[in-house]
Amino acid sequence: MSEVAREVEARHGLRPPLDQLRALVLQLDQACLLEGPRLEERLEAFHSAPRREPACVGSYPGEPAELRAFLNQQWTRAGGPGGPPEPSREAPVRALISPHIDPHRGGHAYAWAWRAVAEAPAELFVIFGTSHTGTHSLSDPAAPPSLYALTRKSFATPLGEVPTDLEVTERLLAAYEGPDDLLAGEFHHRAEHSIEFQTVYLRALLGERARILPILCAGFGPGQGPDDPRFQAFHEALRTALAPLPRERVCFVAAVDFAHKGELFDEPPFGEAELAPLARADRETLRLALEDRDPSALHEDIARDGDPRNICGHAPLVALLEALRDEPLRGELLCYDAWHDGVSAVSFASAVYRGDP
């Protein structure tokens, strides 16, 4: 501990008291932010568990009856679709954009997205989720992070388990010829909410019919994007893995929030007058995603000027467009909204891509 104190003093000109340093190290260790036995135990417990347990109960009710009542309320809450799913003559949904904001704040947008899916014939849902903690290996910190992180684990929800399709997962792993270890970042699935929130709606609406392929996406670093050879290698492997399945049985999902602005995100206060220009920028991004559907153009739109909107769904959106490349689909925006508390804002949307029956 004295050696650490000397290093801090050499770098910052201030020697911390040893008792404060010990307390800080203890807090970091308890949070599993330091290499050591506690982190190794946490990693082993997750990797040996038969399923991924819910990590975000509290953002939605954990008791089944309360959860069903909560989800039912989202159909008719302000901004929602006005009612539960009904039989539709529209072309079936082949892909969707769904939020990953707290359902208490954005439940009406989830309702729009998943209401449209309820009548679709899909059984496998390929979910591209934002990883808020990266995709790097915690057991080998020196290893470079991968662009994507898979897991073989099924997702438990208060309404029952949503199984991961192991056959598709194994075909994807076998077909991938890139340099990344696609399972090295599996631990990041443990507490990530972007995919968990989708599985709650899936289980509620489709019951035992639904299977998933959960894919966490790392953010694009400088110089990275859809031209990255690792990106192309992954999506070629994904196409190979899905090829044996009838297309109508597969639905792609991008779990995406848009802008993150204001004090909550270490920025100046974000006032109400700024919501309108923000919405215009977001809607242009959505137009590119739903109409033009060019992964490179969408990437350039978001990354321009360093992504000033702080979009939390850049990589999943680009991955979705790559997965849908050359398909004759029609994109449709169902809902756009923003949560705003006077000084901070998060924008989000729901949209679908429909194809021929």
C-alpha positions in Angstrom: 0.0 0.0 0.0 2.9 2.3 0.7 4.2 1.7 -2.8 0.9 2.8 -4.3 0.9 5.9 -2.1 4.4 6.8 -3.4 3.2 6.3 -7.0 0.2 8.6 -6.4 2.5 11.2 -4.9 5.0 11.0 -7.8 2.2 11.5 -10.4 0.0 14.0 -8.6 2.2 15.7 -6.0 -0.1 14.6 -3.1 0.5 11.6 -0.9 -2.9 10.0 0.2 -3.3 8.8 3.8 -2.9 5.0 3.9 -6.2 4.5 5.7 -8.1 6.3 2.9 -6.1 4.4 0.3 -7.0 1.1 2.0 -10.7 2.0 2.1 -10.6 2.9 -1.6 -9.0 -0.4 -2.5 -11.5 -2.3 -0.5 -14.4 -0.5 -2.3 -12.9 -1.2 -5.7 -12.3 -4.9 -4.7 -15.9 -5.2 -3.5 -17.1 -3.8 -6.8 -15.0 -6.4 -8.6 -13.0 -3.6 -10.3 -9.6 -5.0 -9.3 -8.0 -8.3 -10.3 -8.0 -10.8 -7.5 -9.9 -13.6 -5.9 -13.2 -11.7 -5.5 -13.4 -11.0 -9.3 -12.3 -14.5 -10.1 -15.1 -15.9 -7.9 -17.7 -13.6 -9.5 -16.5 -14.7 -13.0 -16.6 -18.4 -12.1 -20.1 -18.1 -10.6 -21.5 -16.5 -13.7 -19.8 -18.8 -16.2 -20.9 -21.9 -14.3 -24.5 -20.8 -13.8 -27.0 -22.6 -16.1 -28.7 -19.3 -17.1 -28.4 -15.5 -16.9 -30.5 -14.3 -14.0 -32.5 -11.0 -14.2 -30.3 -8.1 -13.2 -32.6 -5.2 -13.6 -35.7 -6.0 -11.5 -36.7 -2.7 -10.1 -36.8 -1.1 -13.5 -39.8 -3.4 -13.9 -41.8 -5.5 -11.4 -40.2 -8.8 -10.3 -43.4 -10.6 -9.3 -45.2 -12.2 -12.3 -48.7 -10.9 -11.8 -47.4 -7.3 -11.1 -45.2 -7.5 -14.2 -48.0 -8.6 -16.4 -50.2 -5.7 -15.0 -47.4 -3.2 -15.6 -46.8 -4.4 -19.2 -50.5 -4.2 -19.9 -50.6 -0.6 -18.7 -48.0 0.3 -21.3 -50.5 -0.3 -24.2 -52.7 2.6 -23.1 -50.4 5.0 -21.3 -49.8 8.4 -22.7 -47.9 8.1 -26.0 -48.7 4.4 -26.3 -50.4 2.5 -29.1 -53.8 2.6 -27.5 -54.4 -1.0 -26.9 -52.9 -4.5 -26.9 -51.9 -6.5 -30.0 -54.7 -7.3 -32.5 -54.8 -9.4 -35.7 -53.3 -7.4 -38.5 -53.4 -7.6 -42.3 -50.1 -5.7 -42.6 -47.0 -7.4 -43.9 -45.2 -9.3 -41.1 -42.4 -7.7 -39.1 -38.9 -8.9 -40.1 -36.9 -6.5 -37.8 -37.4 -3.8 -35.3 -35.8 -1.0 -33.4 -36.7 -1.0 -29.7 -35.6 1.2 -26.9 -33.5 0.1 -23.9 -34.4 3.0 -21.7 -35.9 2.2 -18.2 -39.4 0.9 -19.0 -40.9 3.2 -16.4 -39.8 6.1 -18.6 -40.1 4.6 -22.1 -42.6 1.8 -21.7 -45.0 3.3 -24.2 -42.3 3.0 -26.9 -41.6 -0.6 -26.0 -45.3 -1.2 -26.4 -45.3 0.2 -29.9 -42.4 -2.0 -31.0 -43.5 -5.3 -29.4 -47.1 -4.9 -30.2 -46.1 -5.0 -33.9 -44.2 -8.2 -33.3 -46.9 -10.1 -31.5 -48.5 -11.3 -34.8 -45.3 -12.0 -36.6 -44.4 -15.6 -37.4 -40.8 -15.2 -36.1 -39.5 -17.7 -33.5 -35.8 -16.7 -33.4 -35.0 -13.1 -32.3 -31.5 -12.0 -33.1 -31.0 -9.1 -30.6 -28.2 -6.6 -31.1 -27.8 -4.9 -27.7 -25.6 -2.0 -26.6 -22.9 -3.1 -24.1 -22.6 -0.3 -21.6 -19.5 -1.9 -20.1 -17.6 -3.0 -23.2 -16.8 -6.4 -24.6 -13.3 -6.9 -23.2 -12.3 -10.0 -21.3 -12.1 -9.5 -17.6 -10.1 -12.7 -17.1 -7.5 -11.5 -19.6 -7.4 -7.7 -19.5 -4.5 -7.6 -21.9 -6.5 -9.1 -24.7 -8.0 -6.7 -27.2 -11.8 -6.3 -26.9 -13.9 -7.9 -29.6 -16.6 -6.1 -31.6 -19.2 -8.5 -30.3 -19.8 -10.7 -27.3 -22.0 -13.8 -27.4 -23.3 -16.1 -24.6 -24.7 -19.6 -24.6 -26.8 -18.8 -21.6 -30.6 -18.5 -21.7 -32.2 -15.4 -20.1 -34.4 -15.9 -17.0 -37.3 -13.5 -16.6 -40.0 -13.3 -13.9 -42.4 -14.8 -16.5 -40.1 -17.7 -17.4 -37.0 -18.5 -19.3 -36.2 -17.3 -22.8 -33.8 -19.9 -24.3 -30.8 -19.0 -26.4 -30.7 -21.0 -29.6 -27.6 -23.1 -29.1 -27.6 -24.6 -32.6 -27.4 -21.2 -34.2 -24.9 -20.0 -31.6 -22.6 -22.9 -32.4 -22.9 -22.5 -36.1 -22.0 -18.8 -35.7 -18.9 -19.6 -33.6 -17.8 -22.3 -36.1 -18.3 -20.1 -39.1 -16.5 -17.0 -37.7 -13.0 -16.6 -39.2 -12.1 -13.3 -37.6 -9.5 -12.7 -34.9 -11.9 -12.0 -32.0 -12.9 -14.4 -29.3 -16.6 -14.0 -29.4 -17.1 -15.5 -25.9 -14.3 -13.6 -24.2 -16.7 -10.8 -23.2 -19.5 -13.0 -22.1 -19.5 -11.7 -18.5 -20.7 -8.3 -19.8 -24.1 -9.9 -20.4 -24.5 -10.5 -16.6 -25.7 -7.0 -15.7 -26.5 -5.5 -19.2 -30.0 -4.2 -19.5 -30.3 -3.5 -23.2 -31.1 -7.2 -24.0 -32.8 -8.1 -20.7 -35.6 -5.6 -21.3 -36.3 -7.1 -24.7 -36.5 -10.6 -23.2 -39.2 -9.5 -20.7 -41.5 -8.4 -23.6 -40.6 -11.4 -25.6 -41.6 -13.8 -22.9 -44.8 -11.9 -22.1 -46.0 -11.8 -25.7 -44.7 -15.0 -27.2 -44.3 -17.3 -24.2 -42.3 -20.5 -25.0 -42.3 -19.9 -28.7 -39.5 -17.4 -28.7 -35.8 -18.2 -28.8 -33.0 -15.6 -28.9 -29.5 -15.1 -30.2 -28.2 -12.4 -27.8 -25.3 -10.3 -29.2 -23.7 -7.5 -27.3 -22.1 -4.8 -29.4 -19.0 -2.8 -28.5 -18.9 0.9 -29.5 -16.9 1.8 -32.6 -13.6 3.3 -31.8 -11.6 5.8 -34.0 -11.3 4.4 -37.5 -13.7 1.6 -36.8 -17.0 1.0 -38.6 -18.7 -1.3 -41.0 -15.5 -1.4 -43.2 -13.6 -3.1 -40.3 -12.6 -6.6 -41.4 -13.8 -8.0 -38.1 -17.3 -6.5 -38.7 -17.5 -8.1 -42.1 -16.2 -11.4 -40.8 -18.8 -11.5 -38.0 -21.7 -10.7 -40.3 -20.7 -13.2 -42.9 -20.6 -15.8 -40.1 -24.0 -14.7 -38.9 -25.5 -15.1 -42.4 -24.0 -18.6 -42.5 -25.5 -19.5 -39.1 -28.9 -18.3 -40.0 -29.0 -19.7 -43.6 -30.7 -23.0 -42.7 -33.7 -21.2 -41.1 -36.7 -19.9 -43.1 -36.3 -16.1 -43.2 -39.9 -15.5 -41.9 -38.9 -17.4 -38.7 -36.1 -14.9 -37.9 -36.6 -11.3 -36.6 -33.7 -9.0 -36.0 -33.9 -6.5 -33.1 -31.7 -3.5 -32.4 -32.0 -2.4 -28.7 -31.2 1.3 -29.1 -31.5 4.6 -27.3 -30.6 7.8 -29.2 -29.3 11.0 -27.7 -28.0 11.4 -24.1 -27.6 15.0 -23.2 -27.3 17.3 -20.2 -26.1 17.1 -16.6 -26.6 13.3 -16.1 -24.0 12.9 -18.8 -21.4 15.4 -17.6 -22.6 18.1 -19.9 -24.2 21.6 -19.4 -27.9 21.6 -18.6 -30.1 20.6 -21.6 -33.1 22.9 -21.8 -36.5 22.3 -23.3 -35.8 24.6 -26.2 -33.0 22.2 -27.3 -35.4 19.2 -27.7 -36.8 20.3 -31.1 -33.4 20.6 -32.9 -32.4 17.3 -31.2 -35.5 15.6 -32.6 -34.7 16.9 -36.1 -31.2 15.3 -35.9 -32.6 12.1 -34.5 -35.3 11.8 -37.2 -32.7 12.3 -39.9 -30.8 9.4 -38.4 -34.0 7.3 -38.3 -34.7 8.2 -41.9 -31.3 6.9 -42.9 -31.9 3.7 -40.9 -35.4 3.1 -42.2 -35.3 4.4 -45.8 -31.7 4.5 -47.1 -30.5 1.5 -45.0 -26.9 2.0 -45.9 -24.7 0.9 -42.9 -21.8 3.2 -43.9 -24.0 6.2 -44.4 -25.7 5.7 -41.0 -22.3 5.2 -39.3 -21.0 8.5 -40.9 -24.1 10.4 -39.8 -23.8 9.3 -36.2 -20.0 9.5 -36.0 -19.8 13.0 -37.6 -18.1 15.5 -35.3 -17.5 12.9 -32.7 -21.1 11.9 -32.1 -22.2 15.0 -30.2 -25.6 13.5 -29.4 -24.0 10.6 -27.5 -26.1 8.0 -29.3 -26.3 4.8 -27.2 -27.1 2.4 -30.0 -24.7 3.3 -32.8 -23.2 -0.2 -33.2 -26.5 -2.1 -32.8 -28.1 0.1 -35.5 -25.2 -0.4 -37.9 -25.3 -4.2 -37.2 -29.0 -4.3 -37.9 -28.6 -2.6 -41.3 -25.9 -5.0 -42.2 -28.0 -7.9 -41.2 -30.8 -6.6 -43.4 -28.6 -5.7 -46.4 -30.3 -6.1 -49.8 -33.6 -7.3 -48.3 -36.8 -5.7 -49.8 -38.2 -4.4 -46.6 -40.2 -1.3 -45.8 -39.2 0.7 -42.7 -41.8 2.4 -40.6 -41.3 4.8 -37.6 -43.9 4.0 -34.9 -42.9 6.2 -32.0 -40.3 8.9 -31.2 -40.0 10.5 -27.8 -37.6 11.9 -25.3 -37.4 11.7 -21.5 -36.5 15.2 -20.2 -36.3 16.4 -16.6 -35.4 20.0 -17.3 -31.6 19.6 -17.3 -31.0 16.2 -19.0 -32.6 14.2 -21.8 -32.6 10.8 -23.4 -34.3 10.3 -26.7 -35.6 6.9 -28.0 -37.8 5.4 -30.8 -39.6 2.4 -32.0 -39.7 1.3 -35.6 -40.3 -1.8 -37.7 -39.2 -3.3 -41.0 -41.9 -5.2 -42.8 -41.5 -7.7 -45.6 -43.7 -9.8 -47.9 -45.7 -12.6 -46.1 
